[in-house]
């Protein structure tokens, strides 16, 4: 009976080489048993604020950080932005425009964008807050004291989860959910939009981080983090 060579080649999934064990019910479970929830935060154009508004925002942000009695990880994820389609839309708008003055303004703006892209990379920045659940909170006294680094962690050889996923998830959610709600209330006072990432959004986030070159043109379809081959739609 002939054997499919692809089935022989795939002896493990890509996820075997990553520090994340699974993503279940909006919680990231790391391979050592630590967990985290991730919240996405909107941004503020700081330069457009008045000096008084900038000062007030800095003090309010500092007040939030100083009021926390649990650790958080603040992550800024930058990705190169492809503006090809944007320039194409500008070109089409320029060709359709009948008003000479407006047409001239669109042409000038399009050339400005083209020159800017040639000189500098156009980056898209996303802001996240990760709330860690440590091994100490699981009752493992020999856990390392270092903070959890979720999105760019050190990949170490795992000895397996210390408890079942169900038990770890139950303990993690009991600890993380009140902290999540507290952060949402605090940052909402600054006028910022903040929302927890669900399971699908978390899987998409990790896919983009580890597949930067192709992720911009693909969309993850599967919700099974442990799938040997992640299904994507172009």
C-alpha positions in Angstrom: 0.0 0.0 0.0 1.6 3.3 -1.0 2.4 5.8 1.8 1.9 9.5 1.4 5.4 11.0 1.8 3.9 14.1 3.5 2.6 12.0 6.3 6.0 10.6 6.9 7.7 14.1 6.9 5.3 15.7 9.4 6.4 14.2 12.7 5.3 17.2 14.8 3.7 20.6 14.5 5.3 24.0 14.2 3.9 24.7 17.6 6.3 22.1 19.1 9.1 24.6 18.6 7.3 27.6 20.1 6.9 28.5 23.8 3.1 28.4 23.7 1.4 25.1 24.7 -2.1 26.1 23.7 -4.6 28.9 23.4 -7.9 28.1 25.1 -10.9 30.2 26.1 -9.0 33.5 25.5 -6.0 32.4 27.7 -2.5 31.7 26.5 -1.0 28.6 28.2 2.8 28.5 28.0 4.7 25.2 28.0 5.9 25.5 31.6 2.3 26.0 32.9 2.4 29.8 33.1 -0.5 31.7 31.5 -1.5 35.1 30.3 -4.3 37.2 28.9 -3.6 39.8 26.3 -5.5 43.1 25.8 -5.2 45.4 22.8 -4.9 49.1 23.4 -5.7 52.0 21.1 -3.1 54.8 20.7 -3.1 58.6 21.1 -1.4 61.0 18.7 0.6 62.6 21.5 2.2 65.3 19.2 -1.2 66.8 18.4 -2.1 67.4 22.0 -1.4 70.7 23.7 1.3 70.9 26.3 -1.2 70.9 29.1 -3.0 67.8 27.7 0.3 66.0 27.2 1.3 66.7 30.8 -2.1 65.5 32.1 -1.9 62.3 30.0 1.6 61.5 31.2 0.6 62.0 34.9 -2.6 59.9 34.4 -0.6 57.1 32.7 2.0 57.2 35.5 -0.8 57.1 38.1 -2.3 53.9 36.5 1.1 52.1 36.5 1.8 53.1 40.1 -1.6 52.0 41.2 -1.2 48.4 40.0 -0.4 45.7 42.5 0.3 43.0 39.9 2.8 42.8 37.0 1.9 43.6 33.4 3.9 43.4 30.2 3.5 46.3 27.7 4.2 45.3 24.1 4.6 47.4 21.0 4.5 45.4 17.9 5.7 47.1 14.7 5.1 45.7 11.2 6.1 47.2 7.8 3.1 48.6 6.0 2.5 48.0 2.3 1.1 51.2 0.8 0.9 50.0 -2.8 -2.9 49.7 -2.8 -3.2 53.1 -1.1 -1.0 54.7 -3.8 -3.1 52.9 -6.5 -6.3 54.4 -5.1 -4.7 57.8 -5.1 -3.7 57.4 -8.7 -7.2 56.4 -9.7 -8.8 59.3 -7.8 -6.3 61.6 -9.5 -7.4 60.4 -12.9 -11.1 60.6 -12.2 -10.9 64.2 -10.7 -12.2 66.9 -13.0 -11.4 69.9 -10.9 -7.9 71.0 -11.9 -7.1 72.4 -8.4 -8.1 69.3 -6.6 -6.3 67.1 -9.1 -3.1 69.1 -8.5 -3.5 68.6 -4.8 -4.0 64.8 -5.1 -0.9 64.6 -7.4 1.2 66.6 -5.0 0.0 64.4 -2.0 0.7 61.2 -4.0 4.2 62.2 -4.8 4.8 63.2 -1.2 3.7 59.7 -0.1 5.9 58.0 -2.7 9.0 60.0 -1.6 8.3 59.3 2.0 8.1 55.6 1.3 11.4 55.7 -0.6 13.2 57.3 2.3 11.6 55.6 5.3 9.8 52.4 6.1 6.1 52.9 6.8 5.4 51.1 10.1 2.1 50.1 11.6 2.3 49.9 15.4 0.0 47.8 17.6 -0.1 48.1 21.4 -0.8 45.3 23.8 -0.9 44.6 27.5 -0.2 41.1 28.7 -1.3 40.0 32.2 0.8 37.1 33.4 -0.2 34.2 35.6 2.9 32.7 37.1 3.9 29.3 38.3 4.0 30.6 41.9 0.3 31.3 41.6 -0.1 27.6 40.7 1.6 26.7 44.0 4.9 25.7 42.5 7.5 27.1 44.9 10.5 26.3 42.7 9.2 28.5 39.9 11.8 31.0 38.5 11.2 34.6 39.6 11.7 36.2 36.2 8.7 37.9 34.7 6.7 36.2 31.9 7.7 37.5 28.5 4.7 36.4 26.3 5.1 37.6 22.8 8.9 37.2 22.4 9.8 34.7 25.2 12.9 32.6 25.5 12.3 29.2 24.1 13.5 26.6 26.6 13.2 22.9 26.6 9.9 22.0 28.3 9.4 19.2 30.8 5.6 19.2 30.2 2.8 20.9 32.0 2.9 20.5 35.8 -0.9 20.0 36.0 -3.7 19.3 33.5 -4.8 22.0 31.1 -8.2 22.1 32.7 -6.8 22.7 36.2 -4.3 25.3 35.0 -7.0 27.1 33.0 -9.4 27.2 35.9 -6.8 28.7 38.3 -5.5 31.1 35.6 -9.0 32.5 34.8 -9.8 33.0 38.4 -6.7 35.1 38.8 -6.6 36.9 35.5 -10.2 38.0 34.9 -10.4 40.4 37.9 -7.1 42.0 36.8 -8.3 42.2 33.2 -11.5 44.0 34.3 -9.5 46.4 36.5 -7.2 47.3 33.6 -10.2 48.0 31.3 -11.7 50.4 33.8 -8.4 52.2 34.4 -7.4 52.8 30.7 -11.0 53.7 29.8 -10.5 56.7 32.0 -7.8 57.9 29.7 -10.3 57.8 26.8 -8.5 54.8 25.2 -10.2 51.8 23.7 -9.0 48.6 25.3 -10.3 45.1 24.7 -9.2 41.5 25.5 -8.1 39.4 22.6 -10.3 36.3 22.1 -8.9 32.9 21.1 -9.0 33.5 17.4 -7.4 36.9 17.7 -4.6 35.5 19.9 -3.9 32.8 17.3 -3.8 35.4 14.6 -1.4 37.5 16.6 1.1 34.7 17.1 0.8 33.8 13.5 1.6 37.3 12.4 4.6 37.5 14.8 6.2 34.3 13.6 5.2 34.7 9.9 5.8 38.4 9.3 6.7 38.1 5.6 3.5 36.4 4.5 1.0 37.1 7.3 -0.1 40.4 5.7 -1.7 38.6 2.8 -3.1 35.6 4.6 -5.8 35.0 7.2 -5.9 32.2 9.7 -9.0 30.0 9.4 -8.5 27.4 12.0 -9.1 27.9 15.8 -7.1 24.8 16.6 -3.7 26.1 17.8 -2.2 22.6 17.9 -3.0 21.9 14.3 0.2 20.5 12.5 -0.5 22.7 9.5 -2.2 26.1 10.1 -5.0 26.6 7.6 -4.9 30.1 6.0 -6.8 31.9 3.4 -5.1 34.3 1.0 
